[in-house]
């Protein structure tokens, strides 16, 4: 549901932000900034947060659908 949304990942060394899609972040736990610094992502924590957000959006959609049927 959110795979095409873009997030900005800040480099802990240079501060530059790199844009990555949620789909890319789901599939990777490491990337290298343009400055050359390798960054390990807290993938498990990130995936848990994304799952919660997707569930909340799905629940909201169901609620809106039910309201529309009244």
PyMOL Python script that loads the backbone (N, CA, C, O; Angstrom):
from pymol import cmd

cmd.read_pdbstr("""\
ATOM      1  N   UNK A   1       0.824  -1.192   0.000  1.00  0.00           N
ATOM      2  CA  UNK A   1       0.000   0.000   0.000  1.00  0.00           C
ATOM      3  C   UNK A   1       0.871   1.261   0.000  1.00  0.00           C
ATOM      4  O   UNK A   1       0.543   2.242  -0.667  1.00  0.00           O
ATOM      5  N   UNK A   2       1.954   1.234   0.730  1.00  0.00           N
ATOM      6  CA  UNK A   2       2.817   2.413   0.838  1.00  0.00           C
ATOM      7  C   UNK A   2       4.134   2.269   0.075  1.00  0.00           C
ATOM      8  O   UNK A   2       4.993   3.147   0.156  1.00  0.00           O
ATOM      9  N   UNK A   3       4.298   1.179  -0.660  1.00  0.00           N
ATOM     10  CA  UNK A   3       5.591   0.872  -1.280  1.00  0.00           C
ATOM     11  C   UNK A   3       6.142   1.970  -2.180  1.00  0.00           C
ATOM     12  O   UNK A   3       7.360   2.096  -2.304  1.00  0.00           O
ATOM     13  N   UNK A   4       5.290   2.762  -2.809  1.00  0.00           N
ATOM     14  CA  UNK A   4       5.770   3.812  -3.721  1.00  0.00           C
ATOM     15  C   UNK A   4       6.003   5.153  -3.038  1.00  0.00           C
ATOM     16  O   UNK A   4       6.472   6.098  -3.672  1.00  0.00           O
ATOM     17  N   UNK A   5       5.682   5.244  -1.760  1.00  0.00           N
ATOM     18  CA  UNK A   5       5.902   6.491  -1.023  1.00  0.00           C
ATOM     19  C   UNK A   5       7.394   6.658  -0.748  1.00  0.00           C
ATOM     20  O   UNK A   5       8.102   5.682  -0.500  1.00  0.00           O
ATOM     21  N   UNK A   6       7.856   7.890  -0.796  1.00  0.00           N
ATOM     22  CA  UNK A   6       9.273   8.189  -0.614  1.00  0.00           C
ATOM     23  C   UNK A   6       9.534   8.719   0.790  1.00  0.00           C
ATOM     24  O   UNK A   6       8.778   9.537   1.314  1.00  0.00           O
ATOM     25  N   UNK A   7      10.617   8.237   1.384  1.00  0.00           N
ATOM     26  CA  UNK A   7      11.077   8.731   2.680  1.00  0.00           C
ATOM     27  C   UNK A   7      12.494   9.257   2.530  1.00  0.00           C
ATOM     28  O   UNK A   7      13.235   8.820   1.649  1.00  0.00           O
ATOM     29  N   UNK A   8      12.867  10.189   3.383  1.00  0.00           N
ATOM     30  CA  UNK A   8      14.223  10.745   3.367  1.00  0.00           C
ATOM     31  C   UNK A   8      15.031  10.131   4.502  1.00  0.00           C
ATOM     32  O   UNK A   8      14.613  10.161   5.659  1.00  0.00           O
ATOM     33  N   UNK A   9      16.185   9.576   4.164  1.00  0.00           N
ATOM     34  CA  UNK A   9      17.069   8.956   5.139  1.00  0.00           C
ATOM     35  C   UNK A   9      18.267   9.879   5.339  1.00  0.00           C
ATOM     36  O   UNK A   9      19.041  10.088   4.405  1.00  0.00           O
ATOM     37  N   UNK A  10      18.435  10.444   6.558  1.00  0.00           N
ATOM     38  CA  UNK A  10      19.574  11.333   6.796  1.00  0.00           C
ATOM     39  C   UNK A  10      20.851  10.547   7.075  1.00  0.00           C
ATOM     40  O   UNK A  10      20.827   9.532   7.772  1.00  0.00           O
ATOM     41  N   UNK A  11      21.949  11.016   6.534  1.00  0.00           N
ATOM     42  CA  UNK A  11      23.258  10.429   6.795  1.00  0.00           C
ATOM     43  C   UNK A  11      23.742  10.920   8.156  1.00  0.00           C
ATOM     44  O   UNK A  11      23.681  12.114   8.450  1.00  0.00           O
ATOM     45  N   UNK A  12      24.219  10.002   8.975  1.00  0.00           N
ATOM     46  CA  UNK A  12      24.704  10.371  10.303  1.00  0.00           C
ATOM     47  C   UNK A  12      26.064  11.063  10.243  1.00  0.00           C
ATOM     48  O   UNK A  12      26.494  11.663  11.227  1.00  0.00           O
ATOM     49  N   UNK A  13      26.744  10.987   9.096  1.00  0.00           N
ATOM     50  CA  UNK A  13      28.058  11.604   8.953  1.00  0.00           C
ATOM     51  C   UNK A  13      27.977  13.006   8.364  1.00  0.00           C
ATOM     52  O   UNK A  13      28.481  13.962   8.953  1.00  0.00           O
ATOM     53  N   UNK A  14      27.336  13.128   7.193  1.00  0.00           N
ATOM     54  CA  UNK A  14      27.326  14.419   6.498  1.00  0.00           C
ATOM     55  C   UNK A  14      26.003  15.170   6.599  1.00  0.00           C
ATOM     56  O   UNK A  14      25.941  16.358   6.280  1.00  0.00           O
ATOM     57  N   UNK A  15      24.944  14.489   7.039  1.00  0.00           N
ATOM     58  CA  UNK A  15      23.642  15.131   7.165  1.00  0.00           C
ATOM     59  C   UNK A  15      22.818  15.156   5.886  1.00  0.00           C
ATOM     60  O   UNK A  15      21.653  15.553   5.913  1.00  0.00           O
ATOM     61  N   UNK A  16      23.399  14.742   4.772  1.00  0.00           N
ATOM     62  CA  UNK A  16      22.665  14.720   3.507  1.00  0.00           C
ATOM     63  C   UNK A  16      21.513  13.727   3.612  1.00  0.00           C
ATOM     64  O   UNK A  16      21.652  12.667   4.223  1.00  0.00           O
ATOM     65  N   UNK A  17      20.380  14.073   3.014  1.00  0.00           N
ATOM     66  CA  UNK A  17      19.229  13.177   3.016  1.00  0.00           C
ATOM     67  C   UNK A  17      19.126  12.470   1.669  1.00  0.00           C
ATOM     68  O   UNK A  17      19.220  13.099   0.615  1.00  0.00           O
ATOM     69  N   UNK A  18      18.935  11.172   1.718  1.00  0.00           N
ATOM     70  CA  UNK A  18      18.777  10.354   0.519  1.00  0.00           C
ATOM     71  C   UNK A  18      17.342   9.861   0.478  1.00  0.00           C
ATOM     72  O   UNK A  18      16.839   9.322   1.463  1.00  0.00           O
ATOM     73  N   UNK A  19      16.686  10.043  -0.651  1.00  0.00           N
ATOM     74  CA  UNK A  19      15.303   9.586  -0.795  1.00  0.00           C
ATOM     75  C   UNK A  19      15.281   8.135  -1.243  1.00  0.00           C
ATOM     76  O   UNK A  19      15.966   7.748  -2.189  1.00  0.00           O
ATOM     77  N   UNK A  20      14.484   7.345  -0.548  1.00  0.00           N
ATOM     78  CA  UNK A  20      14.269   5.937  -0.877  1.00  0.00           C
ATOM     79  C   UNK A  20      12.786   5.654  -0.737  1.00  0.00           C
ATOM     80  O   UNK A  20      12.114   6.253   0.103  1.00  0.00           O
ATOM     81  N   UNK A  21      12.269   4.742  -1.555  1.00  0.00           N
ATOM     82  CA  UNK A  21      10.866   4.365  -1.424  1.00  0.00           C
ATOM     83  C   UNK A  21      10.705   3.368  -0.284  1.00  0.00           C
ATOM     84  O   UNK A  21      11.657   2.696   0.112  1.00  0.00           O
ATOM     85  N   UNK A  22       9.501   3.285   0.231  1.00  0.00           N
ATOM     86  CA  UNK A  22       9.196   2.317   1.278  1.00  0.00           C
ATOM     87  C   UNK A  22       9.482   0.907   0.762  1.00  0.00           C
ATOM     88  O   UNK A  22      10.013   0.075   1.499  1.00  0.00           O
ATOM     89  N   UNK A  23       9.137   0.635  -0.490  1.00  0.00           N
ATOM     90  CA  UNK A  23       9.416  -0.676  -1.075  1.00  0.00           C
ATOM     91  C   UNK A  23      10.895  -1.004  -1.062  1.00  0.00           C
ATOM     92  O   UNK A  23      11.280  -2.132  -0.756  1.00  0.00           O
ATOM     93  N   UNK A  24      11.732  -0.023  -1.393  1.00  0.00           N
ATOM     94  CA  UNK A  24      13.182  -0.244  -1.377  1.00  0.00           C
ATOM     95  C   UNK A  24      13.646  -0.521   0.047  1.00  0.00           C
ATOM     96  O   UNK A  24      14.447  -1.425   0.282  1.00  0.00           O
ATOM     97  N   UNK A  25      13.138   0.261   0.993  1.00  0.00           N
ATOM     98  CA  UNK A  25      13.536   0.098   2.392  1.00  0.00           C
ATOM     99  C   UNK A  25      13.090  -1.247   2.963  1.00  0.00           C
ATOM    100  O   UNK A  25      13.764  -1.807   3.828  1.00  0.00           O
ATOM    101  N   UNK A  26      11.969  -1.764   2.488  1.00  0.00           N
ATOM    102  CA  UNK A  26      11.522  -3.083   2.927  1.00  0.00           C
ATOM    103  C   UNK A  26      12.506  -4.168   2.503  1.00  0.00           C
ATOM    104  O   UNK A  26      12.676  -5.170   3.198  1.00  0.00           O
ATOM    105  N   UNK A  27      13.145  -3.962   1.370  1.00  0.00           N
ATOM    106  CA  UNK A  27      14.022  -4.990   0.799  1.00  0.00           C
ATOM    107  C   UNK A  27      15.486  -4.853   1.194  1.00  0.00           C
ATOM    108  O   UNK A  27      16.267  -5.772   0.948  1.00  0.00           O
ATOM    109  N   UNK A  28      15.881  -3.746   1.794  1.00  0.00           N
ATOM    110  CA  UNK A  28      17.288  -3.493   2.095  1.00  0.00           C
ATOM    111  C   UNK A  28      17.475  -3.070   3.550  1.00  0.00           C
ATOM    112  O   UNK A  28      16.588  -2.453   4.141  1.00  0.00           O
ATOM    113  N   UNK A  29      18.601  -3.396   4.110  1.00  0.00           N
ATOM    114  CA  UNK A  29      18.902  -2.941   5.470  1.00  0.00           C
ATOM    115  C   UNK A  29      20.219  -2.163   5.532  1.00  0.00           C
ATOM    116  O   UNK A  29      20.731  -1.880   6.615  1.00  0.00           O
ATOM    117  N   UNK A  30      20.756  -1.823   4.364  1.00  0.00           N
ATOM    118  CA  UNK A  30      22.035  -1.125   4.314  1.00  0.00           C
ATOM    119  C   UNK A  30      22.102  -0.315   3.016  1.00  0.00           C
ATOM    120  O   UNK A  30      21.665  -0.787   1.967  1.00  0.00           O
ATOM    121  N   UNK A  31      22.642   0.886   3.086  1.00  0.00           N
ATOM    122  CA  UNK A  31      22.935   1.628   1.861  1.00  0.00           C
ATOM    123  C   UNK A  31      24.123   2.551   2.114  1.00  0.00           C
ATOM    124  O   UNK A  31      24.487   2.824   3.258  1.00  0.00           O
ATOM    125  N   UNK A  32      24.710   3.017   1.035  1.00  0.00           N
ATOM    126  CA  UNK A  32      25.867   3.895   1.127  1.00  0.00           C
ATOM    127  C   UNK A  32      25.472   5.291   0.670  1.00  0.00           C
ATOM    128  O   UNK A  32      24.952   5.473  -0.431  1.00  0.00           O
ATOM    129  N   UNK A  33      25.723   6.272   1.524  1.00  0.00           N
ATOM    130  CA  UNK A  33      25.446   7.672   1.215  1.00  0.00           C
ATOM    131  C   UNK A  33      26.400   8.134   0.110  1.00  0.00           C
ATOM    132  O   UNK A  33      27.432   7.508  -0.133  1.00  0.00           O
ATOM    133  N   UNK A  34      26.047   9.224  -0.549  1.00  0.00           N
ATOM    134  CA  UNK A  34      26.903   9.802  -1.582  1.00  0.00           C
ATOM    135  C   UNK A  34      28.273  10.208  -1.027  1.00  0.00           C
ATOM    136  O   UNK A  34      29.249  10.282  -1.774  1.00  0.00           O
ATOM    137  N   UNK A  35      28.346  10.474   0.294  1.00  0.00           N
ATOM    138  CA  UNK A  35      29.629  10.848   0.902  1.00  0.00           C
ATOM    139  C   UNK A  35      30.526   9.630   1.136  1.00  0.00           C
ATOM    140  O   UNK A  35      31.690   9.769   1.513  1.00  0.00           O
ATOM    141  N   UNK A  36      29.970   8.434   0.908  1.00  0.00           N
ATOM    142  CA  UNK A  36      30.741   7.209   1.083  1.00  0.00           C
ATOM    143  C   UNK A  36      30.479   6.476   2.382  1.00  0.00           C
ATOM    144  O   UNK A  36      30.949   5.353   2.565  1.00  0.00           O
ATOM    145  N   UNK A  37      29.733   7.095   3.290  1.00  0.00           N
ATOM    146  CA  UNK A  37      29.424   6.465   4.581  1.00  0.00           C
ATOM    147  C   UNK A  37      28.375   5.379   4.395  1.00  0.00           C
ATOM    148  O   UNK A  37      27.324   5.629   3.803  1.00  0.00           O
ATOM    149  N   UNK A  38      28.644   4.189   4.888  1.00  0.00           N
ATOM    150  CA  UNK A  38      27.663   3.112   4.878  1.00  0.00           C
ATOM    151  C   UNK A  38      26.729   3.264   6.060  1.00  0.00           C
ATOM    152  O   UNK A  38      27.164   3.553   7.175  1.00  0.00           O
ATOM    153  N   UNK A  39      25.457   3.071   5.816  1.00  0.00           N
ATOM    154  CA  UNK A  39      24.445   3.226   6.866  1.00  0.00           C
ATOM    155  C   UNK A  39      23.621   1.951   6.998  1.00  0.00           C
ATOM    156  O   UNK A  39      23.060   1.456   6.021  1.00  0.00           O
ATOM    157  N   UNK A  40      23.557   1.432   8.209  1.00  0.00           N
ATOM    158  CA  UNK A  40      22.716   0.274   8.491  1.00  0.00           C
ATOM    159  C   UNK A  40      21.369   0.789   8.969  1.00  0.00           C
ATOM    160  O   UNK A  40      21.298   1.632   9.864  1.00  0.00           O
ATOM    161  N   UNK A  41      20.311   0.281   8.374  1.00  0.00           N
ATOM    162  CA  UNK A  41      18.960   0.704   8.711  1.00  0.00           C
ATOM    163  C   UNK A  41      18.363  -0.249   9.740  1.00  0.00           C
ATOM    164  O   UNK A  41      18.625  -1.451   9.698  1.00  0.00           O
ATOM    165  N   UNK A  42      17.579   0.268  10.644  1.00  0.00           N
ATOM    166  CA  UNK A  42      16.879  -0.551  11.629  1.00  0.00           C
ATOM    167  C   UNK A  42      15.641  -1.135  10.942  1.00  0.00           C
ATOM    168  O   UNK A  42      14.513  -0.707  11.188  1.00  0.00           O
ATOM    169  N   UNK A  43      15.883  -2.118  10.079  1.00  0.00           N
ATOM    170  CA  UNK A  43      14.850  -2.648   9.204  1.00  0.00           C
ATOM    171  C   UNK A  43      13.684  -3.275   9.965  1.00  0.00           C
ATOM    172  O   UNK A  43      12.531  -3.029   9.612  1.00  0.00           O
ATOM    173  N   UNK A  44      13.947  -4.070  10.991  1.00  0.00           N
ATOM    174  CA  UNK A  44      12.865  -4.722  11.726  1.00  0.00           C
ATOM    175  C   UNK A  44      11.933  -3.705  12.366  1.00  0.00           C
ATOM    176  O   UNK A  44      10.712  -3.846  12.300  1.00  0.00           O
ATOM    177  N   UNK A  45      12.507  -2.686  12.980  1.00  0.00           N
ATOM    178  CA  UNK A  45      11.698  -1.634  13.583  1.00  0.00           C
ATOM    179  C   UNK A  45      10.901  -0.900  12.506  1.00  0.00           C
ATOM    180  O   UNK A  45       9.710  -0.638  12.672  1.00  0.00           O
ATOM    181  N   UNK A  46      11.568  -0.575  11.407  1.00  0.00           N
ATOM    182  CA  UNK A  46      10.919   0.127  10.302  1.00  0.00           C
ATOM    183  C   UNK A  46       9.746  -0.697   9.748  1.00  0.00           C
ATOM    184  O   UNK A  46       8.659  -0.161   9.530  1.00  0.00           O
ATOM    185  N   UNK A  47       9.968  -1.990   9.524  1.00  0.00           N
ATOM    186  CA  UNK A  47       8.915  -2.836   8.969  1.00  0.00           C
ATOM    187  C   UNK A  47       7.718  -2.932   9.913  1.00  0.00           C
ATOM    188  O   UNK A  47       6.572  -2.961   9.465  1.00  0.00           O
ATOM    189  N   UNK A  48       7.981  -2.980  11.205  1.00  0.00           N
ATOM    190  CA  UNK A  48       6.889  -2.996  12.171  1.00  0.00           C
ATOM    191  C   UNK A  48       6.054  -1.729  12.104  1.00  0.00           C
ATOM    192  O   UNK A  48       4.826  -1.782  12.158  1.00  0.00           O
ATOM    193  N   UNK A  49       6.720  -0.596  11.988  1.00  0.00           N
ATOM    194  CA  UNK A  49       6.017   0.689  11.888  1.00  0.00           C
ATOM    195  C   UNK A  49       5.211   0.766  10.593  1.00  0.00           C
ATOM    196  O   UNK A  49       4.083   1.260  10.592  1.00  0.00           O
ATOM    197  N   UNK A  50       5.781   0.281   9.499  1.00  0.00           N
ATOM    198  CA  UNK A  50       5.068   0.294   8.211  1.00  0.00           C
ATOM    199  C   UNK A  50       3.840  -0.612   8.277  1.00  0.00           C
ATOM    200  O   UNK A  50       2.771  -0.237   7.794  1.00  0.00           O
ATOM    201  N   UNK A  51       3.979  -1.796   8.865  1.00  0.00           N
ATOM    202  CA  UNK A  51       2.828  -2.707   8.996  1.00  0.00           C
ATOM    203  C   UNK A  51       1.710  -2.045   9.800  1.00  0.00           C
ATOM    204  O   UNK A  51       0.537  -2.147   9.438  1.00  0.00           O
ATOM    205  N   UNK A  52       2.074  -1.370  10.886  1.00  0.00           N
ATOM    206  CA  UNK A  52       1.060  -0.689  11.697  1.00  0.00           C
ATOM    207  C   UNK A  52       0.376   0.424  10.899  1.00  0.00           C
ATOM    208  O   UNK A  52      -0.840   0.592  10.984  1.00  0.00           O
ATOM    209  N   UNK A  53       1.147   1.174  10.133  1.00  0.00           N
ATOM    210  CA  UNK A  53       0.577   2.258   9.320  1.00  0.00           C
ATOM    211  C   UNK A  53      -0.349   1.692   8.248  1.00  0.00           C
ATOM    212  O   UNK A  53      -1.430   2.232   8.016  1.00  0.00           O
ATOM    213  N   UNK A  54       0.069   0.605   7.593  1.00  0.00           N
ATOM    214  CA  UNK A  54      -0.770  -0.002   6.553  1.00  0.00           C
ATOM    215  C   UNK A  54      -2.063  -0.558   7.147  1.00  0.00           C
ATOM    216  O   UNK A  54      -3.124  -0.444   6.533  1.00  0.00           O
ATOM    217  N   UNK A  55      -1.985  -1.157   8.334  1.00  0.00           N
ATOM    218  CA  UNK A  55      -3.183  -1.681   8.986  1.00  0.00           C
ATOM    219  C   UNK A  55      -4.121  -0.535   9.354  1.00  0.00           C
ATOM    220  O   UNK A  55      -5.333  -0.642   9.170  1.00  0.00           O
ATOM    221  N   UNK A  56      -3.572   0.551   9.868  1.00  0.00           N
ATOM    222  CA  UNK A  56      -4.399   1.705  10.222  1.00  0.00           C
ATOM    223  C   UNK A  56      -5.108   2.264   9.001  1.00  0.00           C
ATOM    224  O   UNK A  56      -6.287   2.614   9.071  1.00  0.00           O
ATOM    225  N   UNK A  57      -4.399   2.350   7.880  1.00  0.00           N
ATOM    226  CA  UNK A  57      -5.016   2.844   6.642  1.00  0.00           C
ATOM    227  C   UNK A  57      -6.105   1.898   6.148  1.00  0.00           C
ATOM    228  O   UNK A  57      -7.157   2.346   5.692  1.00  0.00           O
ATOM    229  N   UNK A  58      -5.857   0.583   6.239  1.00  0.00           N
ATOM    230  CA  UNK A  58      -6.856  -0.400   5.821  1.00  0.00           C
ATOM    231  C   UNK A  58      -8.094  -0.300   6.715  1.00  0.00           C
ATOM    232  O   UNK A  58      -9.219  -0.336   6.217  1.00  0.00           O
ATOM    233  N   UNK A  59      -7.896  -0.174   8.023  1.00  0.00           N
ATOM    234  CA  UNK A  59      -9.009  -0.035   8.962  1.00  0.00           C
ATOM    235  C   UNK A  59      -9.809   1.234   8.684  1.00  0.00           C
ATOM    236  O   UNK A  59     -11.039   1.227   8.747  1.00  0.00           O
ATOM    237  N   UNK A  60      -9.107   2.320   8.377  1.00  0.00           N
ATOM    238  CA  UNK A  60      -9.776   3.571   8.048  1.00  0.00           C
ATOM    239  C   UNK A  60     -10.631   3.402   6.791  1.00  0.00           C
ATOM    240  O   UNK A  60     -11.764   3.880   6.729  1.00  0.00           O
ATOM    241  N   UNK A  61     -10.076   2.720   5.802  1.00  0.00           N
ATOM    242  CA  UNK A  61     -10.831   2.473   4.567  1.00  0.00           C
ATOM    243  C   UNK A  61     -12.105   1.688   4.824  1.00  0.00           C
ATOM    244  O   UNK A  61     -13.148   1.981   4.241  1.00  0.00           O
ATOM    245  N   UNK A  62     -12.023   0.677   5.706  1.00  0.00           N
ATOM    246  CA  UNK A  62     -13.197  -0.120   6.051  1.00  0.00           C
ATOM    247  C   UNK A  62     -14.233   0.732   6.760  1.00  0.00           C
ATOM    248  O   UNK A  62     -15.428   0.614   6.489  1.00  0.00           O
ATOM    249  N   UNK A  63     -13.786   1.585   7.663  1.00  0.00           N
ATOM    250  CA  UNK A  63     -14.705   2.454   8.396  1.00  0.00           C
ATOM    251  C   UNK A  63     -15.409   3.425   7.455  1.00  0.00           C
ATOM    252  O   UNK A  63     -16.617   3.638   7.557  1.00  0.00           O
ATOM    253  N   UNK A  64     -14.652   4.001   6.551  1.00  0.00           N
ATOM    254  CA  UNK A  64     -15.244   4.941   5.579  1.00  0.00           C
ATOM    255  C   UNK A  64     -16.255   4.221   4.699  1.00  0.00           C
ATOM    256  O   UNK A  64     -17.320   4.757   4.394  1.00  0.00           O
ATOM    257  N   UNK A  65     -15.914   3.010   4.297  1.00  0.00           N
ATOM    258  CA  UNK A  65     -16.818   2.209   3.465  1.00  0.00           C
ATOM    259  C   UNK A  65     -18.132   1.924   4.195  1.00  0.00           C
ATOM    260  O   UNK A  65     -19.210   2.026   3.609  1.00  0.00           O
ATOM    261  N   UNK A  66     -18.033   1.568   5.468  1.00  0.00           N
ATOM    262  CA  UNK A  66     -19.238   1.285   6.263  1.00  0.00           C
ATOM    263  C   UNK A  66     -20.088   2.536   6.408  1.00  0.00           C
ATOM    264  O   UNK A  66     -21.313   2.466   6.320  1.00  0.00           O
ATOM    265  N   UNK A  67     -19.446   3.686   6.630  1.00  0.00           N
ATOM    266  CA  UNK A  67     -20.183   4.936   6.769  1.00  0.00           C
ATOM    267  C   UNK A  67     -20.912   5.303   5.481  1.00  0.00           C
ATOM    268  O   UNK A  67     -22.008   5.862   5.517  1.00  0.00           O
ATOM    269  N   UNK A  68     -20.301   4.986   4.354  1.00  0.00           N
ATOM    270  CA  UNK A  68     -20.902   5.292   3.060  1.00  0.00           C
ATOM    271  C   UNK A  68     -22.123   4.442   2.759  1.00  0.00           C
ATOM    272  O   UNK A  68     -22.954   4.817   1.932  1.00  0.00           O
ATOM    273  N   UNK A  69     -22.236   3.296   3.426  1.00  0.00           N
ATOM    274  CA  UNK A  69     -23.355   2.383   3.180  1.00  0.00           C
ATOM    275  C   UNK A  69     -24.570   2.717   4.036  1.00  0.00           C
ATOM    276  O   UNK A  69     -25.639   2.137   3.848  1.00  0.00           O
ATOM    277  N   UNK A  70     -24.415   3.637   4.964  1.00  0.00           N
ATOM    278  CA  UNK A  70     -25.533   3.990   5.860  1.00  0.00           C
ATOM    279  C   UNK A  70     -26.542   4.833   5.172  1.00  0.00           C
ATOM    280  O   UNK A  70     -27.542   5.216   5.779  1.00  0.00           O
TER     281      UNK A  70
END
""", "prot")
cmd.dss("prot")
cmd.show_as("cartoon", "prot")
cmd.util.cbc("prot")
cmd.orient("prot")
